[in-house]
Amino acid sequence: MMQSIAKNSLRTITMAAALSGAAACVSAPQEIASNGSAPEALRGYYAQLERATDLPRMTTPALDSSRAITRFAFGSCNHQQRSQDAWPVIGSFDPQLFLAIGDNVYADVGYRGAADLSTFVDAYRLQAGHAEFANFVGAVPTFATWDDHDFGPNDSGGSFFAKEWSETIFENFWASNDRVRSRPGVYDSFTAGPAGQRVQFIILDTRFFRTDLTEYPYQEERRPLGGYAFASNPGDSMLGAEQWRWLEQELAKPADLRIVVSSIQVLTEAHHFESWATMQLERQRLLQMLGNRAASGMILLSGDRHSGAFYRHRPEGMDEEFREFTSSSLNLAFVSDDADAREPDPRRSSPMITEENFGLLDIDWSARRVAMRLMDDEGQEIVGETYSF
């Protein structure tokens, strides 16, 4: 969402001449061809760098999966150099878990293509040093996926040459479980609650495997709402073959309510920034797969946009109306007085909120109803909706 600072399409990536801190004694290749072989060429270098670099590591309480989930929270777009006041506010609502769904730090600030991703390590170190954040993660079970700014450069995807090292940094910081560490990418799922009150959380990775987006040529008469086309290229992939297979298997498992997390928006077509709409065939595949899931309620959660809102959409030929709840950002708001007028959207069922916000969801199992609330940074409800399942 922010100005690009590196081009993944460059054939050659020039490395930083000097590495900072403990990594300085490790000899790095000065040039790596960005042609698909870069990760393999760099693995030996990273094996040394991992031993020499002291990465921050957050630990979080284990979730009691035997208890019914009645309240949880989520958020996105948290800048490590800005106020962290949101964390104690979220904690005051006593959520049973928190979903950090992308841009959890802005690690690419100042990044210039160095293979060691030193700005990423620096960003995580700074974030870990905030007592408000550390205390929150230490008290509330926290689960994370990434978006572009904690994965690589702005709008980057699977062609990012250093994605494997970025994954190592991410998994070390978030103390990822063995499921996540055992495979490429950071996707995961887990289920909590007894039979009849089971919530399955499916956390997607929309970065590690994603093919490059199709650019949308600038048109002067069009509002400046992003630069990517709504493409229908057969070779496009958002999740990669293995994650697609995994997702289909997860959706076949028994659950009463499913929470599906995508770092980028799924339902809207009101802008040309990053979203599932930029890969029309992939989004169609996703919605069909979600529609064919084992019987359950379902809510989509997303972030990325530096705005919050609720969305509804019934795809053509499907009986179900999908519901999506977008929350962004925790501390990096792009406040606008004309967001609704700038981005008219028949699929958006609420005003577009650009102030800092987080999402709070309360599940009433007896009524089979979820209260979804977008909260401001002082803990006041801005807008809310209910979902019955």
N, C-alpha and C positions, 0 to 999 in steps of 0.2 A: 504493500500500500504506500510505501514511501519511495523517494527517488532512488532509482537503481544506482548501485555503486560498483557493480562488476558485471561483465558480460560472460555468461557461461559458454557462449558460442565461439569465443576466441580459441584459436588453434593452440596457442601457447600461453601458459600462465607463468608470469615471472614471479619468482619467490622473493620474499623479503631477504635482503642481504644479511641481516643480523636478526637473530631470535632473542627474545627477552627472557630474563629470569633464568631458571634452571635449565631451560631448553637451549640456552646459548651454546652449550658445549656439544650439542648434537649437530652433526653435519647434515644439512638439508640439500637436496638437489636444487640447483638454481633455476632449472627450467623443466617443466613436465608437459608433454604434449597432452592437450585436453581432447583425447580422441577415443575415450572409453577404456584405455589401458592405464590411465592415470592412477586409479585406486590400487591396481596390482603393483604398479611401479613404486608406490609410496608406502606399501605395507611394512617393508623392512624399516623404513625411516620412522613410521609411526610406532612400531614396536619398541624402538629406543626412546622415542619421545614420551610414550606413555609411562615408562619407568622413571623418566626424568622430570615429569611435570606433576606437581601436587594439585590435583583437581579438587574443588570443593565437593562435598557429598552430603546431601540432605537425607535425613531419615524421618520417617513418618509412622505413626501408629498403624498396626494392622487393623483392617476393617473386620468387625464382628459380623461375619456373613450369616450367622444364625438369626440375627435380629432383623425384623422387618424395617425397611428403609421408609421413614416418614418425612425426612427433610434432608435436602442436600443443596449445594450451591455450586456455581460455576462462574468462570470469567476468563477474559483474554486481554491481550495487549497491555502488558505491564512493563514499563521502562525502568531499568535498574537505577537510572540517575534521577528519578523523580520521587515524589512523596509516596510512602508506603502506608499511608494512613488507612487504606481500605481494608487491610488484613484484620486488625482488631475489630473493625465494624462487622465484617463478615463473621468473624469468630463469635461475636456477641449473640448471633442467632443460633448458636450451637448446632451447626449442621453435622450430620453423621459422616459426611465426606465432602470433598471439594474436587472439582474437575478443572484443571488448568489446561485450557484447550488451544493454546498456541500463542506465539509471540510473548512467551512468558518472560523473556528478556529481549532486548534489542541488541543482540550480540554482533550484528554486522556493522554497527556504528564505527566508522573509521577503517573498516576492512578493505584491504587492497590486494586480495588474492594470495596472501601468504598461506603456505601449506599447513603451517602449525596452528592456524586459527587462533592466534593469541588473543585477538579481541573477544573471541567467544569465551575463553577461559577467564579473561579479565571481567567480562560482564557477569558471569556466574559467580565469581569471587565477590564482586560488589553486591550482587543480590543476596548471596548467602550471609553477608555481613549486616544486613538490615535486621535488627532485632524483631521488628513487627512481623516480618515474613518468617524468620526462623522460628519464632514462638508459635506462629499459626501452623506451619507445616509440622512442627513437633507435637502439636496437640490434635490436629484434625487430619484423618487419613486423606492423603492428597494423591491424585492420579493425573498424569500429564501426557499430552501429545504436543507436537510442535507445529508451528506455521513457518512462514519464510524467514522471519528475522531471528529465530533461534535454530533454524536449520541451515541457512546459507544466506546469500545475498537476496535483495528484494526480488520477490516473485520467482525465486529459483525452484527447480524441481530435480528430477532424477539425473539430469546431465551435470549437476554440480560435482566437480572433480573430487572434492574433499568430503563427500557426504558420509563416508564410512568413519572418518575421524570425528566429524560432527556428531554422528550417532554415539560414538564412544564417550565424548564429552557429555552429551545429553544424558546418557544412561548412568554415567558416574554421578553426575549432579543429582539426578532424581532417584538414585539408588534403585534402578529398575529391577523388576523381578526376573527370575530365570526364564520365564516364558518369553519376555521381550528380548532378553540378551541372547537367546538361542537362535534368533533368526534376523535377517536384514529388516530394517525398518523398526518403528516403535509402536505399532498397533498392538492392541490388547483387548481382552474382555474379561468380565467377571460377573458373577451372579450373587445376590444377597437376598436373604429372607426365606421363610418357610414356604412350603407348597401353598398356593393360593395368594401369596404375597411376595412372589419372586420378582425382583427387578434385575434385568440383565443390562449391564453397561457395555456397550460396544464402542471402542475408541479407535477411530480410523487414523491412518497415516496418509495424508494427501500430498506428501512431498517426496519421499524417498524414491518412489517408483514412477512418478508422474512424468509423462513425455512433455516436450516443449509446447507452449501455447501458440496459437495462431494469432499474429498481430492484426489489429483492426485499424486500417488506415485512417488517419485523422481527417475529419470532415468539419469544416469551419462552422457549418450550420448546426452541427450536433453539439449538445451540451458536453462538457468535458467529464464524462463519466466512465473513464477507463479506456484502455487501448487494446483489448483482446476481443477477437471475433467469436461468435457463436458457431463454432466449427463442427462439422460432422465427418471428420477424417477417420476412416476405419482403423488406422494404426494408432490412434490416440489411446492412452491409458492413464487413468487417474490413480489406480490402486496397484497395478501390476498383477500378473497372473496368480501368484501365490496368495496374495491378500484377497483377491476375489474369491478363490476357492475356500479360503479360511472363513470369509464373511458368510458365504452360503451355508457352510457347516454350522456356524454360530447361530444363524437365524433359524435353523432347524431344531435348536435346543428348546426345551420347555421354559416358558417365562410367562408371567402375567402382564408385565409392563417392560418394554425395552426402551432404553435411552441410547440413541445412536449419535455419537459425537463426530462432527466433521469440522475441521478448523476453518474451512471456507463455506460460504452459504450454498445451500442446495436448491431451494425452490425458486428463488427470484430470477427474473430476467430483466430487471429494471436498470441494470448497469452493465458496463463492460470491463469492470475490474475482475480480479480472479474470482471464480465461482464454478460450480459444476456446470453452469450453462455454457461455459466455454468449450465443453466437450459434450455435445448433445447426445451422442450415442452412449457415452459412459453414464450420463445422468439417467437416460432411459433405462439402461441396464440396472442401475442402482434402484430406481423406483420400482421396477418390475420385481427385482429380488426382494426388496423390502415388502412389497405387496404380497409376495408368495411365502412370507415367513410363516412359521408355526403360529397358531392363533395367539394373539397378545395385543395389548395396547402399544403405542409407540409415539415417542416424541423425538424430533431431531433437534440437536443443539449445535450452534455455530458461533463463530466470532469474527475476527479479522477486520471488520468494517469501520471501526471507531464510531460505531453507532449501535443502538439496540432497538429491536422491534420484534413483533410476532407476525408470522406468515402462515397462510393456508393455501393449499392447492390440491385440486382433484385432477390427476392426469387423465387425459382422454382414454376412454376404454376401461377405466378402473373405478371400482365402487368406493374406494376409500379416499377421504380427504386427509392429506398429510398435514401435519402441524410442525412448525419450526420456530424455535425461540433463539434469537440472536442476542448475545450480550457482548459489548465491546465499547469503551475500553476501561480497564481498571484505573489507570492513572495517566492516560495520554489522549485526552479528548480533543477532537477537532470540532469545537462547538460551532453550530450554524443555526441561524434563525429561519432559514428557508429550506431545510432539508426535505420536508414533504413536497414542496413545490419543485425543488431541483430534481427529485427522484420519485416521480409519481409511479405507483406500483399497485395494480389491482390485486396482487397476491398478498400485499401487506395489510394486516387487519388491525394495526395500531399506528399511532404516530411514530415517527422516526426520532429516536432520542439520541442526541449527540453529546449530552453531558456524561461525565464519568459514571459508570454503572457496573453492577454485577447481577447475576441471575440467582433467584431463590425459588426452589420448587418444594411444595408440601403435598404429600400423598395422603389422601383420606381413603383408607382401604375399605371401610364400611360402605362408603358412598361410591367407591370406584371412581374417584375424581382427583385430579391434580390441579392445585392452585399454582400458577406460574406468575412470578412477580419480578419485574425489573426494578432494582433498588438503586438509589443514588448513594454517593460516597458518605452520606451521613446516616444511612440505614432507613431512609424514608421511601415508601413505594412511589414509583413514578407512574407506572402503568402495569396492568395485570390482565390475565386471561385464565379461564379454566378449561380443562380438557377432561372429558369423561371417557372411560374405557371399559 
